[in-house]
Amino acid sequence: MSVALISAVAGYFIHIQIQQMEERVVQSVAQDVLSLGNGAMAYFSQVGQWPDQDNECRNLVETLAAAGAFPVGEDGYQGPEGVNLNASCDDSDDIGRSLLLVIRFPDYAAEQARMLMSFLPTSSISDIDAGEQPEVIHYVPQPRRASYRYQFHKLTLAEAGSALLPKPDCPGRRNDPAYIVLPQAVCGPVSKDGLAGFYFAETDMGDTWRLQLRVAIGNATNAPHDFSTLPDNPDCEGEPITMGALTYCDGR
């Protein structure tokens, strides 16, 4: 076998080994990115917002590490040599806060950046110009179920049969505070048409709703749809009237 042929075969196997090493590096980065995305989604499902959302998620990695959701060193994320990872979640579009994980490669690793794209289907890559560091941006969707987190409240009716219900914190522009409420007892005169009906009159007070229970009387006009305001601190046989309420975020 000639020296030239031996050199060619050796060069081929060296190229394959280098390529395999690059693939292992990219696979490691992809696994880190997917782990961060999954951890952030789990965090959102529990807390109702992205990790470090008040700071536009700049310290997302450290926040997840403190919650035990991602293993990092003392200096934060430690990727392969020359690979950096940053996060952002600014509320800059009409769908609310999207979480972006930005992976920046050294200027000589454009092929690795393109390779990472094949492991991260919900990602995009910047235009790669000579001498510039290529960036891959991985998009993490907001958990859909997180828009429907329920919180239970038990409230006692006070002034004029009303109570204040705090609104939930609903991040994003298409995520509106909402509630479901039902009194646990209603005491009121019974009209000739049967048991009195009721409804809640709502007043929006910014961070809270004022909900006033009104009960159908119907005795004065024989019309069961005539509703009356209750007195302060109403009761049923000496027991305060309470109501249960569920607050949640209604995603549109």
MIPA-28009 format. One line per 5 residues: number of its first residue (from 1); for each residue x, y, z of N, C-alpha, C. Coordinates in steps of 0.1 Angstrom, whole numbers, plus 5000, padded with zeros to 4 digits. Layout:
% residues N
NUM	X:Y:Z:X:Y:Z:X:Y:Z | ...
% end
This chain:
% residues 252
1	5009:4988:5000:5000:5000:5000:5009:5012:5000 | 5006:5022:4991:5014:5034:4990:5013:5043:5002 | 5023:5052:5004:5022:5061:5015:5011:5071:5013 | 5008:5075:5000:4997:5084:4997:4984:5078:5001 | 4982:5065:4998:4969:5058:5002:4968:5057:5017
6	4979:5054:5024:4978:5053:5038:4974:5066:5044 | 4980:5077:5039:4978:5090:5044:4963:5094:5042 | 4958:5090:5030:4944:5093:5027:4934:5086:5037 | 4937:5073:5039:4929:5065:5048:4929:5071:5062 | 4941:5074:5067:4943:5079:5080:4936:5093:5081
11	4937:5101:5071:4930:5114:5071:4915:5112:5072 | 4910:5102:5065:4895:5100:5065:4891:5096:5079 | 4898:5087:5085:4894:5083:5099:4895:5094:5109 | 4905:5102:5107:4907:5114:5116:4895:5123:5115 | 4891:5125:5102:4880:5134:5099:4867:5129:5106
16	4865:5115:5105:4853:5109:5111:4853:5111:5126 | 4865:5109:5132:4866:5111:5146:4863:5125:5151 | 4868:5135:5143:4865:5149:5146:4850:5151:5145 | 4844:5146:5135:4830:5148:5133:4822:5142:5144 | 4826:5130:5148:4819:5123:5159:4820:5131:5172
21	4832:5137:5174:4834:5145:5186:4825:5158:5186 | 4825:5164:5174:4816:5176:5173:4801:5172:5175 | 4797:5161:5170:4783:5156:5172:4780:5154:5187 | 4790:5148:5195:4788:5146:5209:4787:5160:5216 | 4795:5169:5212:4795:5183:5218:4781:5189:5216
26	4776:5188:5203:4763:5194:5200:4752:5187:5207 | 4753:5174:5208:4742:5166:5215:4742:5170:5230 | 4754:5172:5236:4754:5177:5250:4747:5190:5251 | 4750:5200:5242:4744:5213:5243:4729:5211:5241 | 4725:5203:5231:4710:5202:5229:4703:5196:5241
31	4710:5186:5248:4704:5180:5260:4702:5191:5271 | 4712:5200:5272:4712:5210:5282:4700:5220:5279 | 4699:5223:5266:4688:5233:5262:4675:5227:5265 | 4673:5214:5261:4660:5208:5263:4657:5206:5278 | 4667:5203:5286:4665:5202:5300:4661:5215:5306
36	4667:5226:5302:4664:5239:5307:4649:5243:5303 | 4646:5240:5290:4632:5242:5286:4622:5235:5294 | 4624:5222:5296:4615:5214:5304:4614:5219:5318 | 4625:5222:5324:4625:5227:5338:4618:5241:5339 | 4620:5249:5329:4613:5262:5329:4598:5260:5327
41	4593:5251:5319:4579:5248:5317:4573:5242:5330 | 4580:5233:5337:4576:5228:5350:4575:5239:5360 | 4584:5248:5360:4584:5259:5370:4572:5268:5367 | 4569:5271:5354:4558:5279:5351:4545:5273:5355 | 4544:5260:5353:4532:5253:5357:4529:5254:5372
46	4540:5254:5380:4538:5255:5394:4537:5269:5400 | 4544:5278:5394:4545:5292:5399:4536:5302:5391 | 4534:5299:5379:4525:5308:5371:4533:5318:5362 | 4546:5317:5363:4555:5326:5354:4568:5319:5352 | 4576:5325:5343:4589:5319:5340:4599:5322:5351
51	4609:5314:5353:4619:5316:5363:4626:5330:5361 | 4626:5338:5371:4632:5351:5370:4625:5360:5360 | 4612:5358:5359:4605:5366:5349:4605:5381:5351 | 4605:5385:5364:4605:5399:5367:4618:5406:5362 | 4628:5398:5360:4641:5403:5355:4643:5399:5340
56	4632:5396:5333:4632:5392:5319:4640:5379:5317 | 4640:5371:5328:4646:5357:5327:4661:5357:5325 | 4668:5368:5329:4682:5369:5327:4689:5358:5335 | 4684:5356:5347:4690:5346:5356:4682:5333:5357 | 4677:5329:5345:4668:5317:5345:4676:5305:5350
61	4688:5303:5345:4696:5291:5349:4698:5291:5364 | 4702:5302:5369:4705:5302:5384:4692:5300:5392 | 4681:5305:5387:4668:5304:5394:4664:5289:5394 | 4665:5282:5382:4662:5268:5382:4671:5260:5390 | 4684:5264:5391:4694:5256:5399:4690:5258:5414
66	4686:5270:5418:4682:5272:5432:4670:5264:5435 | 4661:5261:5425:4649:5253:5428:4652:5238:5426 | 4665:5235:5423:4668:5221:5421:4664:5215:5408 | 4661:5223:5398:4656:5219:5385:4666:5218:5375 | 4679:5222:5378:4689:5221:5367:4703:5222:5375
71	4711:5212:5372:4724:5212:5379:4734:5221:5372 | 4740:5230:5379:4750:5239:5374:4761:5241:5384 | 4772:5247:5379:4783:5250:5388:4781:5263:5395 | 4791:5267:5403:4790:5279:5410:4789:5292:5401 | 4794:5291:5389:4794:5302:5380:4783:5301:5370
76	4772:5293:5372:4761:5292:5363:4764:5281:5352 | 4758:5283:5341:4759:5273:5330:4773:5272:5325 | 4778:5260:5324:4792:5257:5319:4790:5247:5307 | 4790:5253:5295:4789:5245:5283:4803:5241:5278 | 4803:5235:5266:4816:5232:5260:4824:5245:5257
81	4836:5244:5255:4845:5255:5253:4840:5265:5243 | 4838:5278:5247:4834:5288:5237:4819:5289:5235 | 4811:5280:5241:4796:5280:5239:4790:5287:5251 | 4782:5297:5248:4775:5305:5258:4760:5303:5257 | 4752:5304:5268:4738:5303:5267:4732:5314:5276
86	4722:5321:5270:4715:5332:5277:4700:5330:5275 | 4692:5336:5283:4678:5335:5283:4671:5349:5283 | 4659:5350:5277:4651:5362:5278:4637:5358:5277 | 4628:5367:5283:4614:5365:5282:4607:5378:5283 | 4611:5388:5275:4604:5401:5276:4591:5400:5269
91	4581:5408:5274:4568:5408:5269:4567:5418:5257 | 4572:5413:5245:4573:5422:5234:4564:5419:5222 | 4556:5409:5224:4547:5405:5213:4532:5403:5218 | 4523:5400:5209:4509:5399:5212:4506:5386:5219 | 4515:5377:5220:4511:5364:5226:4517:5363:5240
96	4522:5374:5245:4527:5374:5259:4541:5371:5260 | 4546:5366:5271:4560:5364:5273:4564:5350:5268 | 4572:5351:5257:4578:5339:5252:4592:5337:5257 | 4596:5325:5261:4609:5322:5266:4618:5318:5255 | 4629:5326:5254:4639:5323:5243:4652:5319:5250
101	4658:5308:5245:4671:5303:5250:4681:5305:5238 | 4691:5314:5240:4700:5318:5230:4713:5311:5232 | 4717:5303:5222:4730:5296:5223:4740:5302:5213 | 4751:5307:5218:4761:5314:5209:4773:5305:5208 | 4777:5302:5196:4789:5294:5193:4801:5303:5190
106	4813:5298:5191:4825:5305:5186:4824:5308:5171 | 4831:5318:5166:4830:5322:5152:4835:5311:5143 | 4843:5301:5148:4847:5290:5139:4838:5278:5139 | 4827:5279:5147:4818:5267:5149:4805:5268:5142 | 4804:5274:5130:4792:5276:5123:4785:5262:5120
111	4793:5252:5117:4788:5239:5113:4781:5233:5126 | 4787:5235:5137:4781:5230:5150:4768:5237:5152 | 4767:5250:5150:4755:5257:5152:4744:5252:5143 | 4747:5249:5130:4737:5243:5121:4733:5229:5125 | 4743:5222:5130:4740:5208:5135:4730:5208:5147
116	4732:5219:5156:4723:5220:5167:4708:5221:5163 | 4706:5228:5151:4693:5230:5146:4685:5217:5144 | 4693:5207:5140:4686:5194:5137:4681:5187:5150 | 4687:5191:5162:4683:5185:5175:4672:5194:5181 | 4670:5206:5177:4660:5215:5183:4650:5220:5173
121	4639:5213:5171:4630:5216:5160:4623:5230:5162 | 4621:5235:5174:4615:5248:5176:4626:5258:5178 | 4635:5260:5168:4646:5269:5169:4649:5276:5156 | 4656:5287:5156:4661:5293:5144:4675:5297:5145 | 4681:5301:5134:4696:5304:5135:4698:5317:5128
126	4707:5325:5133:4710:5338:5127:4718:5337:5115 | 4718:5347:5106:4726:5347:5095:4741:5347:5099 | 4749:5338:5093:4762:5336:5097:4772:5343:5088 | 4778:5354:5092:4787:5361:5084:4802:5358:5089 | 4811:5359:5080:4825:5356:5084:4829:5365:5096
131	4835:5358:5106:4841:5364:5117:4830:5367:5128 | 4818:5364:5126:4807:5366:5136:4804:5353:5143 | 4799:5354:5155:4796:5342:5163:4781:5338:5159 | 4779:5326:5155:4766:5321:5151:4757:5319:5164 | 4744:5323:5163:4735:5321:5174:4723:5312:5170
136	4720:5303:5178:4708:5295:5176:4698:5299:5187 | 4686:5302:5183:4675:5307:5193:4665:5296:5194 | 4663:5290:5206:4654:5280:5209:4642:5286:5216 | 4630:5284:5210:4617:5289:5216:4610:5279:5225 | 4607:5283:5237:4600:5274:5246:4586:5279:5248
141	4576:5271:5244:4562:5276:5245:4557:5277:5259 | 4549:5286:5262:4542:5287:5275:4533:5276:5277 | 4534:5269:5288:4525:5257:5291:4510:5262:5290 | 4503:5255:5281:4489:5259:5279:4481:5257:5292 | 4483:5247:5299:4475:5244:5312:4478:5255:5322
146	4490:5261:5321:4493:5272:5331:4483:5283:5330 | 4477:5285:5319:4467:5296:5318:4454:5294:5326 | 4453:5281:5330:4440:5278:5337:4443:5273:5351 | 4453:5279:5358:4456:5275:5372:4445:5281:5380 | 4439:5273:5389:4428:5277:5398:4433:5279:5412
151	4428:5290:5419:4431:5292:5433:4418:5294:5440 | 4416:5287:5451:4404:5287:5458:4404:5298:5469 | 4393:5305:5471:4391:5315:5481:4378:5313:5489 | 4379:5315:5502:4367:5315:5510:4365:5328:5516 | 4354:5335:5513:4352:5349:5517:4339:5350:5525
156	4339:5360:5534:4327:5363:5543:4321:5376:5538 | 4308:5376:5536:4301:5388:5531:4301:5398:5543 | 4304:5411:5539:4305:5421:5549:4296:5433:5545 | 4302:5445:5542:4295:5457:5539:4285:5455:5528 | 4272:5457:5531:4261:5456:5521:4261:5442:5514
161	4265:5432:5522:4265:5419:5516:4276:5417:5505 | 4287:5423:5506:4297:5423:5496:4310:5417:5502 | 4319:5413:5493:4333:5408:5496:4342:5412:5485 | 4355:5413:5489:4366:5417:5479:4373:5404:5475 | 4374:5401:5462:4380:5390:5457:4393:5394:5449
166	4405:5390:5454:4417:5394:5447:4418:5388:5433 | 4423:5395:5424:4425:5390:5410:4438:5382:5409 | 4439:5372:5401:4451:5364:5399:4461:5372:5390 | 4474:5369:5392:4484:5376:5383:4484:5368:5370 | 4480:5374:5359:4479:5367:5346:4489:5373:5337
171	4501:5367:5335:4511:5373:5326:4507:5372:5311 | 4511:5381:5303:4508:5381:5289:4496:5389:5286 | 4494:5393:5273:4484:5401:5269:4471:5394:5266 | 4472:5381:5264:4460:5373:5261:4457:5363:5272 | 4457:5368:5284:4455:5360:5296:4448:5369:5306
176	4435:5367:5307:4426:5377:5315:4422:5370:5328 | 4422:5378:5339:4417:5373:5352:4403:5370:5351 | 4399:5359:5357:4385:5355:5357:4382:5347:5370 | 4369:5345:5373:4365:5339:5385:4352:5331:5383 | 4350:5321:5393:4337:5314:5394:4334:5315:5409
181	4322:5319:5412:4318:5322:5426:4304:5316:5429 | 4302:5311:5441:4290:5305:5445:4288:5307:5460 | 4277:5313:5465:4276:5314:5480:4274:5300:5486 | 4278:5299:5498:4277:5286:5505:4263:5286:5513 | 4257:5297:5514:4243:5298:5520:4237:5311:5516
186	4224:5311:5514:4217:5323:5510:4204:5323:5519 | 4203:5334:5527:4191:5336:5535:4183:5348:5530 | 4171:5346:5527:4163:5357:5522:4148:5353:5522 | 4139:5363:5522:4125:5359:5522:4121:5351:5509 | 4112:5342:5511:4108:5334:5500:4095:5340:5494
191	4096:5342:5481:4084:5348:5474:4073:5338:5472 | 4062:5343:5468:4051:5333:5465:4054:5324:5454 | 4064:5328:5446:4068:5320:5434:4078:5309:5437 | 4082:5309:5450:4092:5298:5453:4105:5304:5460 | 4115:5296:5460:4128:5300:5466:4134:5312:5459
196	4139:5321:5467:4145:5333:5461:4157:5330:5453 | 4159:5337:5442:4171:5336:5434:4182:5346:5438 | 4193:5346:5432:4204:5355:5436:4213:5358:5424 | 4221:5368:5425:4232:5370:5416:4243:5379:5423 | 4255:5380:5417:4265:5389:5423:4267:5401:5413
201	4266:5413:5419:4269:5425:5412:4284:5427:5413 | 4291:5429:5402:4305:5430:5401:4310:5445:5399 | 4320:5449:5407:4326:5462:5405:4341:5460:5404 | 4347:5464:5393:4361:5462:5391:4369:5473:5399 | 4378:5469:5408:4385:5478:5416:4400:5477:5414
206	4404:5474:5402:4418:5473:5399:4424:5459:5402 | 4430:5458:5413:4436:5445:5417:4426:5435:5423 | 4414:5440:5426:4403:5431:5432:4390:5434:5425 | 4381:5424:5427:4367:5426:5423:4359:5428:5436 | 4349:5437:5436:4340:5438:5447:4327:5431:5442
211	4324:5420:5449:4312:5412:5445:4301:5414:5456 | 4290:5419:5452:4279:5421:5461:4267:5411:5458 | 4264:5404:5468:4253:5394:5467:4239:5401:5467 | 4231:5399:5457:4218:5404:5457:4208:5393:5456 | 4197:5393:5464:4188:5382:5465:4174:5387:5460
216	4167:5378:5452:4154:5381:5447:4144:5380:5458 | 4136:5391:5460:4126:5391:5470:4112:5388:5464 | 4107:5397:5456:4095:5394:5449:4082:5396:5457 | 4083:5399:5470:4071:5400:5477:4063:5413:5475 | 4071:5424:5472:4064:5437:5471:4057:5438:5458
221	4063:5433:5447:4056:5434:5434:4052:5421:5428 | 4054:5410:5435:4050:5397:5430:4059:5393:5418 | 4070:5400:5416:4079:5397:5405:4092:5390:5411 | 4095:5378:5408:4106:5371:5414:4120:5376:5410 | 4120:5385:5399:4133:5390:5394:4136:5404:5401
226	4129:5408:5411:4132:5420:5418:4143:5416:5429 | 4155:5422:5428:4166:5418:5436:4168:5429:5447 | 4172:5425:5459:4174:5433:5470:4189:5432:5475 | 4194:5444:5480:4207:5444:5486:4207:5439:5500 | 4216:5431:5505:4216:5426:5518:4222:5436:5528
231	4219:5435:5541:4225:5444:5551:4239:5441:5553 | 4246:5450:5561:4260:5448:5564:4261:5435:5572 | 4272:5427:5570:4275:5415:5577:4262:5406:5578 | 4256:5402:5567:4244:5394:5567:4247:5380:5573 | 4237:5374:5578:4239:5361:5584:4226:5352:5581
236	4228:5339:5583:4218:5329:5583:4216:5323:5596 | 4206:5327:5604:4204:5321:5617:4216:5323:5626 | 4222:5335:5625:4233:5338:5633:4247:5334:5627 | 4247:5327:5616:4260:5323:5610:4263:5332:5598 | 4276:5337:5598:4279:5346:5587:4277:5339:5573
241	4273:5347:5563:4272:5341:5550:4286:5342:5543 | 4290:5330:5539:4303:5329:5532:4301:5325:5518 | 4312:5326:5510:4311:5322:5496:4324:5316:5492 | 4324:5306:5483:4336:5300:5478:4338:5306:5464 | 4351:5309:5460:4354:5315:5447:4366:5308:5442
246	4366:5306:5429:4378:5301:5422:4383:5312:5412 | 4395:5316:5414:4401:5326:5404:4411:5318:5395 | 4412:5323:5383:4420:5317:5373:4423:5326:5361 | 4432:5323:5352:4435:5331:5341:4429:5325:5329 | 4421:5332:5322:4414:5328:5310:4421:5331:5298
251	4429:5321:5292:4437:5323:5280:4428:5325:5268 | 4430:5335:5260:4422:5338:5248:4429:5333:5236
% end
